[in-house]
Amino acid sequence: MDRTSRGSRAFVASLCVLLGAAAIPSRPAWASGLSCEAIPNLVDAILQNHVRFRQLDDGLEQRAIDAYVRRLDPSRTLFLEKEVADLKQQLRPIFAEAEQGKCDRLKKVQLDLVTRYHDMESYFRSLVERPGYQIDNSVTLVTDPEKRGHPKTIEERNELYQKLAHFQMSNYVSSGTPLDEAKKQLVHRYELLTRQARDQKPDDVYTAFLDSFAQALDPHSNYLSADDVEDFQIGMGLSLEGIGLALSSRDGYVVVEEVITGGAAERAQTIKPKDKIIAVTQESGSPVNVIDMPLRDVVKMIRGKKGTPVELTVLRQGETTERFTTTIVRDKIDLEEQAAKLRFETREIDGKPLKLAILELPSFYGDRDASKRQSDRDVEDLLAQVEKEKADGLLLDLSRNGGGLLEHAVGISGLFVRKGPMVAVQHSPAQTQMLPDPDGEIRYSGPLVVLTSRASASASEILAGALKDYKRAVIVGDDHTFGKGTVQSVVPLREGLGALKVTTALFFRPGGESTQLSGVPADVVIPSAFDLAEIGEVAQPYSLPGQKIEPFVAGSANASVSQEGRYLPVTPDLVRTLTERSQSRVAQSPEFVELAKKREESKRNDGVIRLSEIEKDRKKEEAETEAERQGGAAARAEARAKSPQVQEAVSILADLVQIQRQILASQGEAQHQAQAKPES
């Protein structure tokens, strides 16, 4: 079967540009909430805008079904291997039936899922509640479901359940929970899974299926529910209205992970990390018990308009258990930890101190409201501070930057070069758009190092790629960046339906290379704390292939009438010298030697955990986590600044400053000698 996309349907939605743009057809209105009848319309809308896939065929249908089945059982614990194959076959007609408004197969799968969760709950209950149960510390467990695969037989599945029970019980007990209480908590965990499956509404089922279809096109296309859209907008704008708590869900309780600096809860000084929120009372309302409530629903209750009160009932466990209520007035929360920030370090070279600036940019955030936080404006202001402080060099840290707004990546790239295109966005071979530096001025022309990692993705790869291709900066860090070279557009749907996030284009560096899959290579590789084989676009299912176009590097990027307005281009000889110096330091560094040992140990274990080692590892991890909780954002920032990767990047910057000073001195001497030569 090969069908063209059903373009005659009407589909009306405005386009919110996030790294690109696309045309949207129109559609008729449908009932509020995602319905089965809406699925074909939304499949059409996704396909009509996707950069590669424009029609629904048998191959794409099968990919979507595969993605949906993986989503149903991500831990590979519910279905046997043969049952997975049977389920995929049963779902084959789903797209044709959805055309007729029939989604009975999806509903049947969901009912079956509830039964499977209930059966798993019963097995775990009978296992840990049997007389004389004890944790078997000799057990080993393959924790990665992909490596483990689905069990082939019921006996294999039962063996897996037994290992999981020992593993999870060991986690409880090693953190101080008595064995009998740990049994209750484990059973309750699986009761919650059954309840959550039972509470799934039809539109939840359709949402999961539609999102699976989008992700079968590429890893970055999605169907976003209304709640997802709200979270997405908060992340882009770096602000929300609420009380300023980072929350998690543990065994049915809403647990405070962090009291956010600058939030209303911090000012109230009544809530601490590890507190459990057990009830929420809105203004003029009654307390609502939130034990076992989905975390997202609790968060929605706590968020609200600035200036309105919310009352929380809290459990605090210490030597005794304390229960109390606290009323906090909601306020605007700036997510400062994700904003650009600047600090300075001093290094000594040849007996002289160097003042080095470290500018960390965790994301390319922004808001349509120009009065709110904008990453390009923040970075420009910080660069002015770098100049004012007369820093000798700058480290731009993008190692935690997972992307954001394309125009901000382009604008920030332009702060470091004079003029020229920073990136090309290609919707099709016949439609390629060059995006130029918007201001034509260099805001900082001094020595520049960019720290990247496999977590540096999308818009951060645009910035790193432009600075590399214009020979403006030395790129250091992991062997290459994440490798996400695609552009997404957000298509808002009717109120209550959420939005579509669709990959609509590819982007290319000025040198003509796409960052898709291969990322931006580092000039100087700094050893990572992680095994990089499974980190990056190349490890994602259904990744799009990389491509190339003609280079478009502009000579105007470093054009200036004076040396002060130009930068010294990065050369292969310079990179070679910096690499040799860095490798020498790393080889003698106790921190990097220890990291190498841990990586080798991780490779040998290959994802297998031994229960006998859990308690030893947990005590160290809990001590580190507790220190971070107590110190909050400041403690995390300090720990990050002291990390061996960041410190080595600063050392590379110090080397760069020294070498470029020597180059400038030799150039000045040569120019002086040339001017001093008598005319013949």
Secondary structure as the mmCIF struct_conf table of DSSP 4:
data_model
#
loop_
_struct_conf.conf_type_id
_struct_conf.id
_struct_conf.beg_label_comp_id
_struct_conf.beg_label_asym_id
_struct_conf.beg_label_seq_id
_struct_conf.end_label_comp_id
_struct_conf.end_label_asym_id
_struct_conf.end_label_seq_id
STRN STRN1 ASP A 2 THR A 4
TURN_TY1_P TURN_TY1_P1 GLY A 7 SER A 8
BEND BEND1 ARG A 9 ARG A 9
STRN STRN2 CYS A 16 CYS A 16
BEND BEND2 LEU A 18 LEU A 19
BEND BEND3 SER A 32 GLY A 33
TURN_TY1_P TURN_TY1_P2 CYS A 36 GLU A 37
HELX_RH_AL_P HELX_RH_AL_P1 ALA A 38 ASN A 49
BEND BEND4 VAL A 51 ARG A 52
STRN STRN3 GLN A 55 ASP A 57
HELX_RH_AL_P HELX_RH_AL_P2 ASP A 58 LEU A 72
TURN_TY1_P TURN_TY1_P3 PRO A 74 SER A 75
BEND BEND5 ARG A 76 ARG A 76
BEND BEND6 LEU A 78 PHE A 79
HELX_RH_AL_P HELX_RH_AL_P3 GLU A 81 GLN A 90
TURN_TY1_P TURN_TY1_P4 LEU A 91 PRO A 93
HELX_RH_AL_P HELX_RH_AL_P4 ILE A 94 GLU A 99
TURN_TY1_P TURN_TY1_P5 GLN A 100 GLY A 101
HELX_RH_AL_P HELX_RH_AL_P5 ASP A 104 GLU A 129
BEND BEND7 ARG A 130 ARG A 130
TURN_TY1_P TURN_TY1_P6 PRO A 131 GLY A 132
TURN_TY1_P TURN_TY1_P7 ASN A 137 SER A 138
STRN STRN4 THR A 140 VAL A 142
HELX_RH_AL_P HELX_RH_AL_P6 PRO A 145 ARG A 148
BEND BEND8 LYS A 152 THR A 153
HELX_RH_AL_P HELX_RH_AL_P7 ILE A 154 SER A 174
TURN_TY1_P TURN_TY1_P8 SER A 175 GLY A 176
HELX_RH_AL_P HELX_RH_AL_P8 LEU A 179 ARG A 198
TURN_TY1_P TURN_TY1_P9 ASP A 199 ASP A 199
HELX_RH_AL_P HELX_RH_AL_P9 PRO A 202 LEU A 217
TURN_TY1_P TURN_TY1_P10 PRO A 219 HIS A 220
STRN STRN5 ASN A 222 LEU A 224
HELX_LH_PP_P HELX_LH_PP_P1 SER A 225 SER A 225
HELX_RH_AL_P HELX_RH_AL_P10 ALA A 226 GLY A 237
TURN_TY1_P TURN_TY1_P11 LEU A 238 LEU A 238
STRN STRN6 SER A 239 GLY A 242
STRN STRN7 LEU A 245 ARG A 250
TURN_TY1_P TURN_TY1_P12 ASP A 251 GLY A 252
STRN STRN8 TYR A 253 VAL A 259
TURN_TY1_P TURN_TY1_P13 THR A 261 GLY A 262
BEND BEND9 GLY A 263 GLY A 263
HELX_RH_AL_P HELX_RH_AL_P11 ALA A 264 ALA A 268
TURN_TY1_P TURN_TY1_P14 GLN A 269 GLN A 269
TURN_TY1_P TURN_TY1_P15 PRO A 273 LYS A 274
STRN STRN9 LYS A 276 GLN A 282
TURN_TY1_P TURN_TY1_P16 GLU A 283 SER A 284
BEND BEND10 GLY A 285 GLY A 285
STRN STRN10 VAL A 288 ASN A 289
TURN_TY1_P TURN_TY1_P17 ILE A 291 ASP A 292
HELX_RH_AL_P HELX_RH_AL_P12 LEU A 295 ILE A 302
TURN_TY1_P TURN_TY1_P18 LYS A 306 GLY A 307
STRN STRN11 PRO A 309 GLN A 317
BEND BEND11 GLY A 318 THR A 320
STRN STRN12 THR A 321 VAL A 329
STRN STRN13 ASP A 331 ASP A 334
HELX_RH_3T_P HELX_RH_3T_P1 GLU A 336 GLN A 338
BEND BEND12 ALA A 339 ALA A 339
STRN STRN14 LYS A 341 ILE A 349
TURN_TY1_P TURN_TY1_P19 ASP A 350 GLY A 351
STRN STRN15 LYS A 352 GLU A 360
STRN STRN16 PHE A 364 PHE A 364
BEND BEND13 ARG A 368 ASP A 369
TURN_TY1_P TURN_TY1_P20 ALA A 370 SER A 371
BEND BEND14 LYS A 372 LYS A 372
HELX_RH_AL_P HELX_RH_AL_P13 SER A 375 LYS A 388
TURN_TY1_P TURN_TY1_P21 GLU A 389 LYS A 390
BEND BEND15 ASP A 392 ASP A 392
STRN STRN17 GLY A 393 ASP A 397
TURN_TY1_P TURN_TY1_P22 SER A 399 ARG A 400
STRN STRN18 GLY A 404 GLY A 404
HELX_RH_AL_P HELX_RH_AL_P14 LEU A 406 SER A 413
TURN_TY1_P TURN_TY1_P23 GLY A 414 LEU A 415
BEND BEND16 PHE A 416 GLY A 420
STRN STRN19 PRO A 421 SER A 428
TURN_TY1_P TURN_TY1_P24 PRO A 429 ALA A 430
STRN STRN20 GLN A 431 PRO A 436
BEND BEND17 PRO A 438 ASP A 439
BEND BEND18 ARG A 443 ARG A 443
BEND BEND19 GLY A 446 GLY A 446
STRN STRN21 LEU A 448 THR A 452
TURN_TY1_P TURN_TY1_P25 ARG A 454 ALA A 455
TURN_TY1_P TURN_TY1_P26 SER A 458 SER A 458
HELX_RH_AL_P HELX_RH_AL_P15 ALA A 459 ASP A 469
TURN_TY1_P TURN_TY1_P27 TYR A 470 LYS A 471
BEND BEND20 ALA A 473 ALA A 473
STRN STRN22 VAL A 474 GLY A 477
BEND BEND21 ASP A 478 ASP A 479
STRN STRN23 HIS A 480 HIS A 480
STRN STRN24 THR A 486 PRO A 492
BEND BEND22 ARG A 494 ARG A 494
TURN_TY1_P TURN_TY1_P28 GLU A 495 GLY A 496
BEND BEND23 LEU A 497 LEU A 497
STRN STRN25 ALA A 499 PHE A 508
TURN_TY1_P TURN_TY1_P29 PRO A 510 GLY A 511
BEND BEND24 GLY A 512 GLY A 512
STRN STRN26 GLU A 513 SER A 514
TURN_TY1_P TURN_TY1_P30 GLN A 516 SER A 518
STRN STRN27 PRO A 521 PRO A 521
BEND BEND25 ASP A 523 ASP A 523
STRN STRN28 VAL A 524 VAL A 525
BEND BEND26 ALA A 529 PHE A 530
HELX_RH_3T_P HELX_RH_3T_P2 LEU A 532 GLU A 534
BEND BEND27 GLY A 536 GLY A 536
HELX_RH_3T_P HELX_RH_3T_P3 GLU A 537 ALA A 539
BEND BEND28 GLN A 540 GLN A 540
TURN_TY1_P TURN_TY1_P31 PRO A 541 TYR A 542
HELX_LH_PP_P HELX_LH_PP_P2 SER A 543 GLY A 546
STRN STRN29 LYS A 548 LYS A 548
HELX_RH_3T_P HELX_RH_3T_P4 GLY A 555 ASN A 558
BEND BEND29 VAL A 561 SER A 562
HELX_RH_3T_P HELX_RH_3T_P5 GLN A 563 GLY A 565
HELX_LH_PP_P HELX_LH_PP_P3 LEU A 568 VAL A 570
HELX_RH_AL_P HELX_RH_AL_P16 PRO A 572 GLN A 588
HELX_RH_AL_P HELX_RH_AL_P17 PRO A 590 ASN A 605
TURN_TY1_P TURN_TY1_P32 ASP A 606 GLY A 607
STRN STRN30 VAL A 608 ARG A 610
HELX_RH_3T_P HELX_RH_3T_P6 LEU A 611 GLU A 613
HELX_RH_AL_P HELX_RH_AL_P18 ILE A 614 ALA A 641
TURN_TY1_P TURN_TY1_P33 LYS A 642 LYS A 642
BEND BEND30 SER A 643 SER A 643
HELX_RH_AL_P HELX_RH_AL_P19 PRO A 644 ALA A 676
BEND BEND31 LYS A 677 LYS A 677
HELX_LH_PP_P HELX_LH_PP_P4 PRO A 678 GLU A 679
#
